[in-house]
Amino acid sequence: IIPVIQDSFRMIRSTIPASIEITQKLPAQGVTILADPIQINQVLLNICTNASQAMEETGGRLDLDVVEVYMERFNSMTDAQFTPGEYLRISIRDTGQGIDPQIVHRIFDPYFTTKEVGKGSGLGLSVVLGIVKSHKGAIDVDCRPQEGCTFIILFPVIKEESDSEKEKPVTVASGRENILFVDDEIDIARAAKTSLEHIGFTVEAKTDPREALSVFESRPDDFDMVITDMAMPKMTGVRLSQKIL
């Protein structure tokens, strides 16, 4: 999992402001977990995007600490059940503005957001929670006003791979098609463009669905795929899709 985390943070570094410093503390030896690398990347990207938005005006520091640990217990606001064992613990800390303790217990709720209109759908951390639970992991957060937030994520460690797993060739997703990517959040649009181009696609990213429609109307044969957000101002993703079709 360590190379997956390193790749994710190389992409994150290219998508967040230079005024935010990133520090990393990673295990010297490899650690194996049973997981989908793309979903792990989504977890890290969602959390770090939120962190960068909390520091975008003043700058700050984003600290990543990854360690393999044996956990007897883990107190989490999201799940009372926990199985003791060996875990990969990923801690992500920011020095942003933090969150009011009176509402911090709601941050994993779908559609709950502390951001102003147009800055987010409120689905990011809900998606993160779903991915972590589907991987039999756990997540908790410590947020304090003006002191930043620390997210702690646990994934069960796999000590041995089966022979069939060891013999499987490593395949990396790749593509050569042209994609029109539409999302009103500039951080998401920028991150998607960077990650998709990293694996070979050509991406044109737009934050205004009307502008995206205009681009498509003028050059419809230039695109093999359109990926669009659903909830956007000025035009929904459904309406944009209908007009494109």
C-alpha positions in Angstrom: 0.0 0.0 0.0 2.9 2.4 0.6 3.6 3.0 -3.2 -0.2 3.7 -3.6 0.0 6.3 -0.8 3.1 7.9 -2.3 1.5 8.1 -5.7 -1.6 9.7 -4.2 0.4 12.4 -2.4 2.4 13.2 -5.5 -0.8 13.9 -7.2 -2.2 15.8 -4.2 1.0 18.0 -4.1 0.3 19.1 -7.7 -3.3 20.0 -7.0 -3.1 22.0 -3.7 -1.6 25.5 -3.3 2.2 25.9 -2.8 1.5 27.8 0.4 0.6 24.5 2.0 3.6 22.4 3.1 3.4 18.6 3.1 5.3 16.4 5.5 5.4 12.6 5.2 6.4 9.8 7.6 6.1 6.4 6.0 7.2 2.9 7.1 10.6 1.8 5.9 9.2 -1.7 4.9 6.2 -2.6 2.8 2.8 -3.2 4.2 0.0 -5.2 2.5 -3.7 -4.6 2.9 -6.6 -6.0 0.9 -7.9 -2.9 -1.0 -8.8 -1.2 -4.2 -5.9 1.3 -4.9 -8.3 3.6 -6.8 -10.6 3.8 -3.8 -7.7 4.4 -1.4 -6.6 7.2 -3.6 -10.1 8.7 -3.4 -10.1 8.5 0.4 -6.8 10.4 0.6 -7.7 12.9 -2.1 -11.1 13.8 -0.5 -9.6 14.3 3.0 -6.6 16.3 1.7 -8.8 18.4 -0.6 -10.9 19.4 2.4 -7.8 20.1 4.4 -6.3 22.3 1.7 -9.6 24.3 1.4 -9.4 24.9 5.2 -5.9 26.4 4.7 -6.3 28.1 1.3 -6.4 31.6 2.7 -3.6 31.4 5.2 -1.5 28.5 4.1 -0.3 25.9 6.5 0.9 22.3 6.8 -0.4 18.9 5.9 1.2 16.1 7.9 0.9 12.4 6.8 1.9 9.8 9.3 1.6 6.1 8.3 2.5 3.3 10.6 1.7 -0.4 11.2 0.3 -1.0 14.7 -1.5 -3.5 16.8 -4.8 -2.0 18.0 -6.7 -3.5 21.0 -9.5 -0.9 20.8 -10.4 2.2 18.7 -13.0 4.7 19.8 -14.7 6.2 16.7 -17.7 8.4 16.3 -18.7 6.4 13.2 -18.7 2.8 14.4 -18.9 1.3 17.9 -17.7 -2.2 16.7 -14.0 -2.8 16.4 -11.9 -6.0 16.0 -8.5 -6.0 17.7 -5.6 -6.8 15.4 -2.8 -5.5 13.2 -3.7 -2.3 11.3 -2.2 0.2 9.0 -2.9 3.5 10.7 -3.0 6.6 8.4 -3.0 9.9 10.2 -3.6 13.1 8.2 -3.4 16.4 10.1 -3.9 19.9 8.9 -3.3 23.3 10.5 -6.5 24.8 9.2 -9.4 26.6 10.9 -10.9 23.4 12.4 -14.6 22.6 13.0 -16.9 23.5 15.8 -17.1 20.6 18.3 -20.9 21.0 18.3 -21.2 19.9 14.6 -18.1 17.7 14.1 -20.1 14.6 14.7 -22.2 15.3 11.6 -19.3 15.7 9.1 -19.7 12.1 7.8 -23.5 12.6 7.2 -24.5 12.7 3.5 -25.1 16.3 2.2 -23.9 17.9 5.4 -21.3 20.6 4.7 -19.7 23.6 6.4 -18.7 25.1 3.1 -20.4 28.0 1.4 -22.7 27.4 -1.6 -20.8 26.2 -4.7 -17.8 25.0 -2.7 -18.9 21.4 -2.2 -21.8 18.9 -2.2 -21.2 17.5 1.3 -20.7 14.0 -0.1 -16.9 13.8 0.2 -16.6 12.5 3.8 -19.7 10.3 3.4 -18.0 8.6 0.5 -14.8 8.3 2.5 -16.7 6.6 5.3 -18.4 4.1 2.9 -15.0 3.2 1.3 -13.3 2.7 4.7 -16.1 0.5 6.0 -16.2 -1.6 2.8 -12.5 -2.3 3.4 -13.3 -3.5 7.0 -11.5 -0.4 8.3 -12.3 2.4 10.8 -12.0 6.1 10.8 -12.2 8.9 13.4 -11.5 12.6 13.5 -10.3 15.2 16.0 -11.2 18.7 15.0 -10.8 21.9 17.1 -11.6 25.5 16.2 -8.5 27.3 14.9 -6.3 24.2 15.6 -7.0 22.1 12.6 -8.2 18.6 12.1 -6.6 15.1 12.4 -8.2 12.2 10.5 -7.1 8.7 11.6 -7.9 5.8 9.2 -7.3 2.1 10.0 -7.1 -0.7 7.4 -6.5 -4.4 8.4 -3.0 -5.6 7.5 -2.7 -8.8 5.5 0.5 -10.7 6.6 0.6 -13.3 3.8 -0.5 -13.3 0.2 -1.8 -16.5 -1.5 0.3 -18.1 -4.2 -2.3 -17.0 -6.8 -2.1 -13.4 -5.7 1.7 -13.5 -5.8 1.6 -14.8 -9.4 -0.8 -12.3 -10.7 0.8 -9.7 -13.0 0.6 -6.1 -11.9 -1.7 -4.1 -14.2 -2.1 -0.4 -14.2 -5.2 1.3 -15.5 -4.5 3.4 -18.6 -6.2 5.0 -21.5 -5.6 7.2 -24.6 -9.1 8.6 -25.1 -10.1 12.3 -24.8 -12.3 13.2 -21.8 -14.4 16.3 -21.1 -14.6 16.5 -17.3 -17.2 18.9 -15.7 -17.4 19.8 -12.0 -18.1 23.2 -10.5 -15.5 22.6 -7.7 -12.2 23.8 -9.2 -10.1 21.5 -6.8 -12.0 18.4 -8.0 -11.7 19.4 -11.6 -8.0 20.0 -11.3 -7.3 16.8 -9.4 -9.4 14.7 -11.8 -7.5 16.2 -14.8 -4.1 15.5 -13.1 -5.0 11.9 -12.2 -6.5 11.0 -15.5 -3.7 12.5 -17.5 -1.3 10.7 -15.3 -2.6 7.4 -16.7 -2.6 8.5 -20.3 -6.0 10.2 -21.0 -6.3 13.7 -22.6 -8.6 15.8 -20.4 -10.3 19.1 -20.9 -11.7 20.2 -17.5 -14.5 22.8 -17.1 -16.1 24.2 -14.0 -19.0 25.9 -15.8 -21.5 23.4 -17.4 -22.6 26.0 -19.9 -19.1 26.5 -21.1 -18.6 22.7 -21.2 -21.7 22.4 -23.4 -20.4 25.2 -25.7 -17.1 23.4 -26.1 -18.8 20.1 -26.9 -21.2 21.7 -29.4 -18.2 23.3 -31.2 -16.1 20.1 -31.2 -18.3 17.1 -30.6 -16.0 14.6 -32.4 -13.1 15.6 -30.2 -14.4 13.7 -27.1 -14.7 10.0 -26.4 -16.3 10.5 -23.0 -17.9 13.1 -20.8 -17.8 12.8 -17.0 -20.0 15.3 -15.2 -20.9 16.2 -11.7 -24.7 16.0 -10.8 -25.4 19.1 -8.6 -24.0 22.2 -10.2 -25.2 25.8 -10.4 -26.6 27.1 -13.7 -27.2 23.6 -15.1 -27.4 20.2 -13.5 -25.4 17.2 -14.8 -28.6 15.5 -15.9 -29.6 18.5 -18.0 -26.1 18.8 -19.4 -26.1 15.1 -20.4 -29.5 15.5 -22.1 -28.2 18.4 -24.2 -25.0 16.6 -25.1 -27.0 13.6 -26.2 
